[in-house]
Amino acid sequence: MKNQIVFFLAYMVLASLSSQDLKPIIDRSEMKIVAEFPGIITSQCLGFVNPPSLDLNLLPSLVKVRNHHQSKNDEALQKIKALNYILKKQNNGADVKLSEQVSPLVKNPVVGVGLKANKNTGGTPMDNTISISNSGWVVSAANSSINYVKNGVVQYIQNFESFLNNEYPNTCDPVVIWDPEFQKFFMYIQQCGLKSNNKIALLFSKSSNPNDGWWFYSIKADPSGGFFDYPKVGQSTKEIFVTGNVYVNSKYDHSNIFQIDKSSGYSGQTLRYTTWNKISSNNQFTLLPLNYGLNATYGPGTYLVCTESSGASYIGFYDLTDDLDKNPKLLYQEIPTATYGPGSDADQRASDCKLDAGDCRTQSGYYINERIHFVCNSVAPDKWGALAYFQLDVNTKKSSHDYFASTGWDYAYPSIAFYGKTKTDNESMIFFQRSNEDNYPENRVVYVDGNFNFSGSVLVYSLWETECEQFGVTVNRWGDYTGITRNYSLSSPSVWVGGAFGDFDGYWNTYIAEVHDSGESSVKDGTKEIAKSSLYPNPANKRFNLKFSAPISGSAVFEIFDNYGKRIHKVLESKISQGDHIFAFETSTLLAGEYFLQIQFNNQTIINEKFIVLP
């Protein structure tokens, strides 16, 4: 007993001296060692990347081929999804229709400033990721392109081929995070279009401003030569953790964990890391390393969780026990939970092209106050796609979860961020996508507290359907991720989100936005007034008038699209001064029918209004 007291006092002294939130002393008696420390590896820095921005009006265009994020047992999964598609249409499996479980006692999300960011690259999916610095720089990345945003305006755009000094001709699956300990960004990018021996790029920003450039490292993704895919990134105070699934001959084989020293990376020195690639647990598909919820870090080591891709009644809990220099071990325990399972592919309006809703692999999560919060795709009792929100107490090893769903909609690809002010606040924001045959694919956000009380979800952005014909398929890739990040440039809770939407050309595009509740916003939304503008008369047979007020001077583009999303005519591209404006345009060149007028102001789409031309 005396030794235990001394150890506890020493632990508390260390906690008070450290900037990190120390992991609690948990009961590890039922956790088994599934990997021993493999030893430290080193890699030389390849130099500095800081290419100039492309013209902001240019469209990055690289390869169209994207790897299929195959599930652990893909054949069985597809059979389950096909059956659930039939059952949901029949509305079997539920006595009553479900609706979003709205509580009147919780906070309601408010969508602030938003803008189109990473443009489509001719491929699917977008694989969105987003992060923000304490000084308000937003880094938004998607397959093959990266944007920097400040004060609600895109300041920088580049394709990843140029960004990586032409070292990686085919990239995908970027992941970017903000490091509150070093006050810098970390970013992961990988080679795609291969079946084996791909490389991964590890980038450490030189400062909190991404325009100052990044230190660049390239390492082999799998020591045994497999193809590494579906990355997840987390961090402790001293280290970055990158995980991914390894495929051999196009079949899932094992998972890897990279444990990477931060200090060497952020200084451009020889990188110190290790690769955990001989993990003996049965449940290791898509391991999620957990970031800390608040503007701080935790450690030493990290916690990881995973779910079974085809569904199960348990989750996997991992404890990577210590830092690189402390001979860490990887421990594992299977935790019982309520059953979860995959839904089915989603329909969308005006198209026979279905959207791939993926599987139940872990999507996103965080750790705070001795509790893990994470989300994944699941299925509701009526067989429509749902979001599953889990909580895991690391002390008691007890798990609980609930789903968020509504009959007639398929929900998919959630991401989650902490939304409390202090670590004892059990509050989160969840960003997700949903679709059905009567609506275009939507990006939405919902608030949830620690007792699984949800707000109603709020629309962030929706525009058009996406098509399959360009890729010769009947089911188009939808996710495979959405992005969400806590905004720590504010004292009040706020998040930034980034997700894919269908554009007028039938491809995916990216929309990012700030979301808060009744608190402050980090960006003054100077374009909201324009959204109140009026198009009149409507319908008309000779001329339309557009009236709106510009709160600031800026660049405006007016374009007309037909009802099938085809761009018909660019009406105006001009600088516009602050104040009230009235524009008129003739309809003599348009056939009778329905059209859409889209207006972009300072790179933001602020009007997408339908109008009718009479005979």
C-alpha positions as CSV (number, residue, x, y, z in Angstrom):
1,M,0.0,0.0,0.0
2,K,2.8,2.4,0.9
3,N,4.5,1.8,-2.5
4,Q,1.1,2.5,-4.3
5,I,0.7,5.8,-2.4
6,V,4.3,6.9,-3.3
7,F,3.6,6.0,-6.9
8,F,0.4,7.9,-7.0
9,L,2.0,11.0,-5.5
10,A,4.8,10.8,-8.0
11,Y,2.2,10.5,-10.8
12,M,0.4,13.6,-9.6
13,V,3.6,15.6,-9.4
14,L,4.4,14.7,-13.0
15,A,0.9,15.7,-14.1
16,S,1.3,19.1,-12.5
17,L,4.6,19.7,-14.1
18,S,3.6,18.5,-17.6
19,S,1.7,20.4,-20.3
20,Q,0.0,17.2,-21.3
21,D,-3.0,15.6,-19.8
22,L,-1.5,12.3,-18.5
23,K,-3.3,9.1,-19.4
24,P,-5.0,7.7,-16.2
25,I,-3.6,4.6,-14.5
26,I,-6.1,2.0,-15.8
27,D,-6.6,-1.6,-15.0
28,R,-4.6,-3.5,-17.6
29,S,-5.1,-7.0,-16.1
30,E,-7.4,-8.1,-18.9
31,M,-5.4,-6.4,-21.7
32,K,-3.1,-8.7,-23.6
33,I,0.2,-7.7,-25.3
34,V,-0.3,-7.9,-29.0
35,A,3.0,-6.3,-30.2
36,E,6.4,-5.6,-28.7
37,F,8.4,-2.5,-29.5
38,P,9.9,-3.0,-32.9
39,G,12.8,-0.5,-32.4
40,I,13.6,3.0,-33.7
41,I,14.0,3.7,-37.5
42,T,15.3,6.9,-39.0
43,S,14.6,8.8,-42.2
44,Q,16.3,11.8,-43.8
45,C,14.4,14.9,-44.6
46,L,13.9,15.3,-48.3
47,G,13.9,19.1,-48.0
48,F,11.4,21.9,-47.9
49,V,8.2,22.2,-49.9
50,N,6.7,25.7,-50.5
51,P,5.5,25.9,-54.1
52,P,3.8,29.1,-55.3
53,S,0.0,29.1,-55.4
54,L,-1.7,28.3,-58.6
55,D,-4.0,30.9,-60.1
56,L,-7.0,30.6,-57.9
57,N,-9.3,30.3,-60.9
58,L,-7.4,27.2,-62.2
59,L,-8.8,23.7,-61.8
60,P,-6.3,21.1,-60.5
61,S,-6.6,18.0,-62.7
62,L,-4.7,14.8,-62.0
63,V,-5.6,11.1,-62.4
64,K,-9.1,9.8,-62.3
65,V,-8.2,6.4,-60.8
66,R,-8.9,5.9,-57.1
67,N,-8.3,2.9,-55.0
68,H,-11.2,1.0,-53.6
69,H,-11.1,1.0,-49.8
70,Q,-12.0,-2.6,-49.6
71,S,-13.5,-3.9,-46.4
72,K,-12.0,-6.7,-44.3
73,N,-14.6,-9.2,-45.7
74,D,-15.8,-7.3,-48.7
75,E,-17.9,-10.0,-50.3
76,A,-20.0,-10.7,-47.2
77,L,-20.4,-6.9,-46.7
78,Q,-21.8,-6.4,-50.1
79,K,-24.4,-9.1,-49.6
80,I,-25.5,-7.5,-46.3
81,K,-25.8,-4.1,-48.0
82,A,-27.8,-5.5,-50.9
83,L,-30.3,-7.2,-48.6
84,N,-30.6,-4.0,-46.4
85,Y,-31.3,-2.0,-49.6
86,I,-34.4,-4.2,-50.3
87,L,-35.5,-4.2,-46.7
88,K,-35.3,-0.4,-46.2
89,K,-37.4,0.1,-49.3
90,Q,-40.0,-2.2,-47.8
91,N,-39.6,-0.4,-44.4
92,N,-39.2,-3.8,-42.7
93,G,-37.6,-4.2,-39.3
94,A,-39.3,-1.3,-37.6
95,D,-42.8,-1.0,-36.0
96,V,-42.8,2.8,-36.5
97,K,-41.0,5.2,-38.8
98,L,-37.9,6.8,-37.3
99,S,-37.1,10.5,-37.2
100,E,-34.1,12.4,-36.0
101,Q,-34.1,12.1,-32.2
102,V,-34.3,15.8,-31.3
103,S,-34.0,17.1,-27.7
104,P,-35.3,20.6,-26.9
105,L,-32.7,21.0,-24.1
106,V,-29.5,21.0,-26.2
107,K,-27.6,23.6,-28.3
108,N,-28.6,24.1,-31.9
109,P,-25.9,24.3,-34.6
110,V,-25.6,27.6,-36.6
111,V,-23.8,27.6,-39.9
112,G,-21.6,30.6,-40.3
113,V,-19.4,31.6,-43.2
114,G,-18.9,29.0,-45.9
115,L,-17.2,28.7,-49.2
116,K,-16.2,26.4,-52.0
117,A,-12.7,25.1,-51.4
118,N,-10.8,22.2,-53.1
119,K,-12.2,21.8,-56.6
120,N,-12.8,18.5,-58.1
121,T,-9.9,16.6,-59.7
122,G,-12.0,14.4,-62.0
123,G,-11.8,11.5,-59.5
124,T,-13.8,10.2,-56.7
125,P,-14.1,10.3,-53.7
126,M,-12.9,13.7,-52.4
127,D,-11.5,12.3,-49.1
128,N,-11.9,15.6,-47.3
129,T,-9.8,16.7,-44.4
130,I,-9.6,20.1,-42.6
131,S,-7.8,21.8,-39.7
132,I,-7.3,25.3,-38.3
133,S,-4.5,27.0,-36.5
134,N,-4.8,29.2,-33.4
135,S,-4.3,32.2,-35.6
136,G,-7.1,31.3,-37.9
137,W,-5.4,29.7,-40.9
138,V,-7.6,26.9,-42.3
139,V,-5.9,24.1,-44.3
140,S,-8.4,22.2,-46.4
141,A,-7.2,19.2,-48.4
142,A,-8.8,16.7,-50.7
143,N,-7.6,14.1,-53.1
144,S,-4.9,15.8,-55.2
145,S,-5.3,19.4,-54.0
146,I,-4.7,21.6,-51.0
147,N,-6.2,25.0,-50.1
148,Y,-5.2,27.6,-47.4
149,V,-8.1,29.8,-46.2
150,K,-8.0,33.0,-44.1
151,N,-10.9,35.2,-43.1
152,G,-13.3,33.2,-45.2
153,V,-11.3,33.6,-48.5
154,V,-9.2,31.0,-50.3
155,Q,-5.6,32.4,-50.2
156,Y,-3.7,29.5,-51.7
157,I,-4.4,26.5,-54.0
158,Q,-2.0,23.8,-55.3
159,N,-2.2,20.3,-56.6
160,F,-0.3,17.7,-54.6
161,E,2.0,16.7,-57.4
162,S,3.5,20.2,-57.5
163,F,3.2,20.6,-53.8
164,L,5.4,17.5,-53.2
165,N,8.1,18.6,-55.7
166,N,6.8,16.1,-58.3
167,E,8.0,13.2,-56.0
168,Y,4.5,11.7,-55.9
169,P,2.7,11.6,-59.3
170,N,-0.5,10.0,-57.9
171,T,-1.8,11.0,-54.5
172,C,-4.8,10.4,-52.3
173,D,-6.1,10.2,-48.8
174,P,-4.6,13.4,-47.3
175,V,-5.0,14.0,-43.5
176,V,-4.1,17.3,-41.8
177,I,-4.2,18.1,-38.1
178,W,-3.2,21.1,-36.0
179,D,-0.6,20.4,-33.3
180,P,-1.4,22.6,-30.2
181,E,1.9,21.6,-28.5
182,F,4.2,22.8,-31.3
183,Q,1.7,25.3,-32.7
184,K,2.2,23.9,-36.2
185,F,0.4,21.6,-38.8
186,F,1.1,18.0,-39.6
187,M,-0.1,16.5,-42.8
188,Y,-0.1,13.0,-44.3
189,I,-0.4,12.1,-48.0
190,Q,0.1,8.7,-49.7
191,Q,0.8,7.3,-53.1
192,C,-2.2,5.7,-54.8
193,G,-2.9,3.8,-58.1
194,L,-0.5,1.0,-57.0
195,K,-1.1,-2.6,-55.8
196,S,2.0,-2.8,-53.6
197,N,5.0,-0.9,-52.2
198,N,3.4,2.5,-52.0
199,K,5.2,5.4,-50.1
200,I,3.7,7.8,-47.7
201,A,4.6,11.5,-47.3
202,L,4.9,13.1,-43.8
203,L,4.9,16.9,-43.8
204,F,5.6,19.2,-40.8
205,S,4.8,22.9,-41.2
206,K,7.6,25.3,-40.4
207,S,5.3,27.6,-38.5
208,S,1.6,28.2,-37.7
209,N,1.3,29.9,-41.1
210,P,1.2,27.1,-43.7
211,N,2.5,29.6,-46.3
212,D,5.9,29.4,-44.6
213,G,6.3,25.9,-46.1
214,W,6.7,22.3,-44.8
215,W,9.5,19.9,-44.0
216,F,9.0,16.8,-46.2
217,Y,9.8,13.1,-45.5
218,S,9.0,10.0,-47.5
219,I,9.0,6.5,-46.1
220,K,7.9,3.1,-47.2
221,A,4.3,2.4,-46.2
222,D,4.7,-1.3,-45.4
223,P,8.0,-3.1,-44.6
224,S,6.7,-6.3,-46.2
225,G,5.7,-4.6,-49.5
226,G,1.9,-4.5,-49.1
227,F,-0.3,-1.6,-50.2
228,F,-1.1,0.8,-47.3
229,D,-4.4,2.5,-47.4
230,Y,-7.2,4.3,-45.4
231,P,-5.0,6.3,-43.1
232,K,-5.9,7.7,-39.7
233,V,-3.8,10.3,-37.8
234,G,-3.6,11.1,-34.1
235,Q,-1.1,12.7,-31.7
236,S,0.2,12.8,-28.2
237,T,2.3,15.5,-26.6
238,K,5.6,14.2,-28.2
239,E,4.5,12.0,-31.1
240,I,2.3,11.6,-34.2
241,F,0.5,8.3,-34.8
242,V,-0.4,7.2,-38.4
243,T,-2.4,4.0,-38.9
244,G,-3.6,2.2,-42.0
245,N,-4.8,-1.1,-43.5
246,V,-2.3,-3.1,-45.6
247,Y,-3.6,-5.1,-48.6
248,V,-1.7,-8.0,-50.3
249,N,-3.0,-9.1,-53.7
250,S,-5.9,-6.7,-53.2
251,K,-7.0,-8.5,-50.0
252,Y,-6.8,-7.1,-46.5
253,D,-3.8,-8.6,-44.7
254,H,-2.8,-6.6,-41.6
255,S,-2.6,-3.1,-40.1
256,N,0.3,-0.8,-39.4
257,I,0.9,1.9,-36.8
258,F,3.6,4.5,-37.3
259,Q,4.8,6.1,-34.1
260,I,6.7,9.3,-35.1
261,D,8.8,11.7,-33.1
262,K,7.5,15.3,-33.5
263,S,10.5,17.3,-32.5
264,S,12.8,15.9,-35.2
265,G,10.1,16.4,-37.9
266,Y,9.2,20.0,-37.0
267,S,12.9,20.9,-37.1
268,G,13.7,19.3,-40.4
269,Q,16.2,16.9,-38.8
270,T,16.6,13.1,-39.2
271,L,13.1,11.7,-38.5
272,R,12.8,9.2,-35.7
273,Y,9.9,6.7,-35.8
274,T,8.9,3.1,-35.6
275,T,6.5,0.8,-37.5
276,W,4.2,-1.5,-35.5
277,N,3.3,-4.1,-38.2
278,K,3.2,-7.4,-36.4
279,I,0.0,-7.0,-34.4
280,S,-1.5,-10.3,-33.2
281,S,-5.1,-9.2,-32.4
282,N,-8.0,-10.4,-34.6
283,N,-9.6,-7.0,-34.5
284,Q,-7.2,-4.4,-36.0
285,F,-9.0,-3.2,-39.2
286,T,-8.9,0.6,-39.4
287,L,-7.3,1.5,-36.1
288,L,-8.2,5.0,-35.0
289,P,-5.6,6.9,-32.9
290,L,-7.3,9.5,-30.7
291,N,-6.5,13.2,-30.6
292,Y,-7.2,15.2,-27.5
293,G,-10.5,17.1,-27.5
294,L,-9.3,20.4,-26.2
295,N,-6.5,22.7,-27.3
296,A,-3.9,20.5,-25.6
297,T,-2.5,17.0,-25.9
298,Y,-2.3,13.9,-23.8
299,G,0.1,11.0,-23.3
300,P,2.4,9.3,-23.0
301,G,1.6,7.0,-25.9
302,T,-1.9,7.0,-27.3
303,Y,-5.3,5.2,-27.2
304,L,-6.7,3.6,-30.3
305,V,-10.2,2.1,-31.1
306,C,-11.6,0.1,-34.0
307,T,-14.9,-1.4,-35.1
308,E,-15.6,-4.4,-37.3
309,S,-16.3,-3.3,-40.9
310,S,-19.2,-5.8,-41.3
311,G,-20.7,-5.0,-37.9
312,A,-20.4,-6.8,-34.5
313,S,-21.3,-6.6,-30.8
314,Y,-17.9,-5.5,-29.6
315,I,-15.2,-2.9,-30.3
316,G,-11.4,-3.1,-30.1
317,F,-9.6,-1.0,-27.5
318,Y,-5.8,-0.5,-27.7
319,D,-3.3,1.2,-25.4
320,L,0.0,2.1,-26.9
321,T,1.6,2.5,-23.5
322,D,4.5,5.0,-23.8
323,D,6.8,7.2,-25.9
324,L,9.4,5.9,-28.4
325,D,12.3,6.2,-25.9
326,K,10.4,4.3,-23.1
327,N,10.1,0.8,-24.7
328,P,6.4,1.0,-25.2
329,K,4.0,-2.0,-25.6
330,L,0.8,-2.4,-27.6
331,L,-2.0,-3.7,-25.4
332,Y,-5.5,-4.9,-26.6
333,Q,-8.8,-5.7,-25.1
334,E,-12.2,-6.6,-26.7
335,I,-15.0,-4.5,-25.3
336,P,-18.7,-5.7,-25.5
337,T,-21.2,-3.2,-26.9
338,A,-24.6,-3.1,-28.4
339,T,-24.8,-4.5,-31.9
340,Y,-24.0,-2.3,-34.9
341,G,-24.0,-3.2,-38.6
342,P,-23.7,-1.7,-42.1
343,G,-26.6,-0.1,-43.9
344,S,-26.8,0.0,-47.7
345,D,-25.9,2.3,-50.6
346,A,-27.8,5.5,-50.9
347,D,-30.1,6.9,-53.7
348,Q,-29.9,10.5,-54.9
349,R,-32.3,12.8,-56.7
350,A,-32.5,12.8,-60.5
351,S,-30.1,10.0,-61.0
352,D,-29.9,6.2,-61.1
353,C,-26.3,6.4,-59.8
354,K,-26.2,5.1,-56.2
355,L,-23.8,6.4,-53.6
356,D,-21.4,4.0,-51.8
357,A,-22.2,4.2,-48.1
358,G,-19.1,2.2,-47.1
359,D,-19.0,0.0,-44.1
360,C,-18.8,0.2,-40.3
361,R,-15.1,0.9,-40.0
362,T,-14.2,3.6,-37.4
363,Q,-14.4,7.1,-39.0
364,S,-13.4,9.8,-36.4
365,G,-13.0,10.4,-32.7
366,Y,-11.3,12.1,-29.8
367,Y,-10.2,11.5,-26.2
368,I,-10.9,13.7,-23.2
369,N,-11.5,13.3,-19.5
370,E,-10.8,9.6,-19.4
371,R,-13.5,9.0,-22.1
372,I,-13.2,8.2,-25.8
373,H,-15.8,9.5,-28.2
374,F,-16.0,8.1,-31.8
375,V,-18.4,7.6,-34.7
376,C,-18.9,5.3,-37.6
377,N,-21.5,4.3,-40.2
378,S,-24.3,2.0,-39.0
379,V,-27.8,0.9,-39.7
380,A,-31.1,1.8,-38.0
381,P,-33.8,-0.8,-37.0
382,D,-35.7,0.1,-40.2
383,K,-32.5,-0.7,-42.3
384,W,-31.9,2.8,-43.4
385,G,-28.3,4.1,-43.0
386,A,-27.5,5.7,-39.6
387,L,-24.7,7.3,-37.6
388,A,-23.4,5.4,-34.6
389,Y,-22.0,7.5,-31.8
390,F,-19.9,5.6,-29.2
391,Q,-18.5,6.5,-25.8
392,L,-15.9,4.3,-24.1
393,D,-14.8,4.9,-20.4
394,V,-11.1,3.9,-20.3
395,N,-11.3,3.2,-16.6
396,T,-14.3,0.9,-16.4
397,K,-13.9,-0.4,-20.0
398,K,-17.7,0.1,-20.5
399,S,-19.0,1.1,-23.9
400,S,-22.3,2.7,-24.8
401,H,-23.6,4.0,-28.1
402,D,-26.7,5.3,-29.9
403,Y,-27.6,6.0,-33.5
404,F,-28.9,9.1,-35.2
405,A,-31.2,8.4,-38.1
406,S,-34.4,9.2,-40.0
407,T,-36.6,6.8,-42.0
408,G,-36.3,7.6,-45.7
409,W,-32.7,8.9,-45.5
410,D,-29.3,7.2,-45.6
411,Y,-26.7,8.7,-43.3
412,A,-23.0,8.1,-43.7
413,Y,-19.4,9.3,-43.2
414,P,-19.6,11.0,-39.8
415,S,-16.8,13.0,-38.2
416,I,-16.8,14.3,-34.7
417,A,-15.2,17.1,-32.7
418,F,-15.3,18.1,-29.0
419,Y,-17.6,21.1,-28.4
420,G,-17.2,21.8,-24.7
421,K,-15.4,24.7,-22.9
422,T,-13.7,22.5,-20.3
423,K,-12.7,18.9,-20.3
424,T,-15.6,17.9,-18.0
425,D,-18.1,19.1,-20.6
426,N,-19.5,16.1,-22.5
427,E,-20.5,17.9,-25.8
428,S,-19.7,17.2,-29.4
429,M,-20.5,18.3,-32.9
430,I,-20.9,15.6,-35.6
431,F,-20.6,16.4,-39.3
432,F,-22.0,13.9,-41.8
433,Q,-23.6,13.3,-45.2
434,R,-27.1,12.0,-46.1
435,S,-29.1,11.5,-49.3
436,N,-32.3,9.9,-50.6
437,E,-34.1,9.6,-54.0
438,D,-35.9,12.9,-53.5
439,N,-33.0,15.0,-52.5
440,Y,-29.4,15.8,-53.7
441,P,-26.6,14.6,-51.4
442,E,-26.4,16.9,-48.3
443,N,-23.7,17.9,-45.8
444,R,-25.2,18.4,-42.4
445,V,-24.2,18.9,-38.8
446,V,-25.7,17.9,-35.4
447,Y,-24.9,18.6,-31.8
448,V,-25.0,15.8,-29.1
449,D,-24.4,15.9,-25.4
450,G,-22.9,13.2,-23.2
451,N,-26.3,11.7,-22.5
452,F,-26.9,11.0,-26.2
453,N,-29.3,14.0,-26.5
454,F,-29.2,15.2,-30.1
455,S,-30.2,18.5,-31.6
456,G,-32.0,18.5,-35.0
457,S,-29.4,18.4,-37.8
458,V,-28.7,21.5,-39.8
459,L,-27.9,21.8,-43.5
460,V,-24.4,23.0,-44.3
461,Y,-24.5,22.6,-48.1
462,S,-26.2,20.8,-51.0
463,L,-26.2,21.6,-54.7
464,W,-26.6,18.8,-57.3
465,E,-26.3,15.0,-57.8
466,T,-23.0,13.3,-58.8
467,E,-22.9,10.9,-61.7
468,C,-21.6,7.4,-62.5
469,E,-21.2,7.4,-66.3
470,Q,-17.9,9.1,-66.3
471,F,-16.4,6.2,-64.4
472,G,-18.3,3.3,-66.0
473,V,-19.9,2.2,-62.7
474,T,-23.4,2.1,-61.2
475,V,-22.3,3.0,-57.6
476,N,-20.2,6.1,-57.1
477,R,-17.8,6.7,-54.3
478,W,-19.3,9.1,-51.8
479,G,-17.0,9.8,-48.8
480,D,-14.8,8.3,-47.9
481,Y,-14.4,10.8,-45.2
482,T,-15.8,14.1,-44.0
483,G,-13.6,16.6,-42.1
484,I,-14.2,18.4,-38.9
485,T,-11.9,20.4,-36.6
486,R,-12.3,22.3,-33.4
487,N,-11.6,26.0,-33.9
488,Y,-9.2,27.1,-31.1
489,S,-8.8,30.7,-32.3
490,L,-11.9,31.5,-30.3
491,S,-12.8,31.4,-26.6
492,S,-16.3,30.1,-27.5
493,P,-16.7,26.6,-29.0
494,S,-16.7,26.6,-32.8
495,V,-15.8,24.0,-35.5
496,W,-14.9,24.0,-39.1
497,V,-16.2,21.3,-41.4
498,G,-15.4,20.2,-44.9
499,G,-17.3,17.8,-47.2
500,A,-18.1,16.8,-50.8
501,F,-21.1,18.0,-52.8
502,G,-22.3,17.3,-56.3
503,D,-21.5,20.1,-58.8
504,F,-23.2,21.0,-62.1
505,D,-20.8,18.8,-64.0
506,G,-21.8,15.7,-62.2
507,Y,-18.5,15.5,-60.2
508,W,-17.7,16.0,-56.5
509,N,-16.5,19.3,-55.2
510,T,-15.7,20.6,-51.7
511,Y,-17.6,23.0,-49.4
512,I,-16.1,24.1,-46.1
513,A,-17.9,26.2,-43.4
514,E,-17.7,27.3,-39.8
515,V,-20.3,26.0,-37.4
516,H,-21.1,27.3,-33.9
517,D,-24.2,27.8,-31.8
518,S,-25.0,31.2,-30.4
519,G,-21.4,32.0,-29.7
520,E,-18.9,34.2,-31.7
521,S,-17.7,33.5,-35.2
522,S,-14.0,33.7,-36.2
523,V,-15.0,35.1,-39.6
524,K,-17.4,38.0,-40.2
525,D,-19.7,36.7,-42.8
526,G,-19.7,39.6,-45.2
527,T,-21.6,37.8,-47.9
528,K,-24.8,36.8,-46.1
529,E,-26.6,40.0,-47.1
530,I,-26.2,39.0,-50.8
531,A,-28.2,35.9,-50.2
532,K,-31.3,38.0,-49.5
533,S,-31.1,39.4,-53.0
534,S,-34.1,39.0,-55.3
535,L,-34.5,37.8,-58.9
536,Y,-37.6,39.3,-60.6
537,P,-39.9,39.0,-62.3
538,N,-39.9,35.2,-62.1
539,P,-41.3,33.7,-64.3
540,A,-40.5,36.1,-67.2
541,N,-40.4,36.0,-71.0
542,K,-38.1,38.9,-71.9
543,R,-35.9,40.1,-69.1
544,F,-34.9,39.3,-65.5
545,N,-33.7,41.8,-63.0
546,L,-31.3,40.9,-60.1
547,K,-31.0,43.2,-57.1
548,F,-28.5,42.7,-54.3
549,S,-26.4,44.6,-51.9
550,A,-22.6,44.0,-51.7
551,P,-21.3,44.7,-48.1
552,I,-17.7,45.0,-49.4
553,S,-16.1,45.3,-52.8
554,G,-15.2,42.1,-54.6
555,S,-15.3,39.9,-57.6
556,A,-18.6,38.5,-58.9
557,V,-19.4,35.8,-61.5
558,F,-22.9,35.3,-62.8
559,E,-23.6,32.0,-64.6
560,I,-26.7,30.3,-66.0
561,F,-27.2,26.5,-65.9
562,D,-30.0,24.4,-67.3
563,N,-32.1,21.9,-65.4
564,Y,-29.6,19.1,-66.1
565,G,-26.7,21.0,-64.7
566,K,-25.1,22.1,-68.0
567,R,-23.5,25.5,-68.0
568,I,-25.3,27.6,-70.6
569,H,-23.9,31.1,-70.4
570,K,-21.6,33.3,-68.3
571,V,-23.7,36.4,-67.8
572,L,-21.1,38.6,-66.0
573,E,-17.6,38.4,-64.6
574,S,-16.6,41.7,-63.0
575,K,-15.4,43.6,-60.0
576,I,-18.3,45.0,-58.0
577,S,-18.2,47.9,-55.6
578,Q,-19.7,48.0,-52.1
579,G,-23.4,49.0,-52.1
580,D,-26.7,48.3,-53.9
581,H,-26.7,47.0,-57.5
582,I,-29.4,46.1,-60.1
583,F,-28.5,43.9,-63.0
584,A,-30.7,43.0,-66.0
585,F,-30.2,40.2,-68.5
586,E,-32.2,39.2,-71.6
587,T,-33.8,35.8,-72.0
588,S,-33.9,35.9,-75.9
589,T,-31.1,33.3,-76.2
590,L,-32.8,30.9,-73.8
591,L,-35.5,28.3,-74.7
592,A,-38.6,28.2,-72.6
593,G,-38.0,26.1,-69.4
594,E,-36.3,26.0,-66.0
595,Y,-32.8,27.3,-65.3
596,F,-30.6,28.2,-62.4
597,L,-28.7,31.4,-61.8
598,Q,-25.5,30.9,-59.8
599,I,-23.6,33.8,-58.4
600,Q,-20.2,33.6,-56.9
601,F,-18.8,36.5,-54.8
602,N,-15.2,36.5,-53.7
603,N,-15.0,32.7,-54.4
604,Q,-18.1,31.9,-52.4
605,T,-21.4,30.7,-54.0
606,I,-24.0,32.9,-52.4
607,I,-27.0,32.4,-54.8
608,N,-28.2,29.4,-56.7
609,E,-31.7,30.4,-57.6
610,K,-34.1,28.7,-60.0
611,F,-35.9,30.8,-62.6
612,I,-38.4,30.1,-65.4
613,V,-38.3,31.4,-68.9
614,L,-41.8,31.6,-70.5
615,P,-42.5,30.9,-74.2
